[in-house]
Amino acid sequence: MRAWAWMLGGMIVWAVHFFAVYIVASVFLTTDIARILTVMMTLACLAADGWLIARLRQARAGTQDSFSDWMRWIALGGAGLSLVAVLWQGLPALLV
């Protein structure tokens, strides 16, 4: 179960960010509060993705079999994809 949490960690961060930004945009529409909340949520999720990537990169120091190494690479790929997606979703709040 713990391996699944690590492997899906990036996707979970991305989903939390997506729904939070969607809720903020639906409730506050185009106000400055929406922009500020979106930026704060984006920064928090980027920090979570950065922590996840750093933690997964440290995990390679231990002795692992090839399956564990493969799972770690999948988790790193998901966290990297989440990092780009969160940045992409939060970018409009910074540009307007």
C-alpha positions, 0 to 999 in steps of 0.5 A: 500500500505504501508503494502505491502512495509513493507511485501515485503521489505526484498524481495526487498532488496534481488532482488536489491542485486541479480541484482546488483551483477549480473551486477557487475559480468557481467561487471567487470568479475573476477577483484578486482573491482568486488570483492570490489563492491560486498562486498560494495553492500553486506554490504549495503544490509545487513545494509538495512535488519538489519534496516528493522528487527530492525524497524519491531521489534519495531513495536510490542510495539504498540497495534495491532490486530492479522492480523497486528501482522501476517503481521509483522511476515511475514515481519520479516520472509522475511527480515530474509530470505533476510539477509541469502540470501544476505550473501550467495550471497556475500560470494564468493567475500569474500572467493576468 
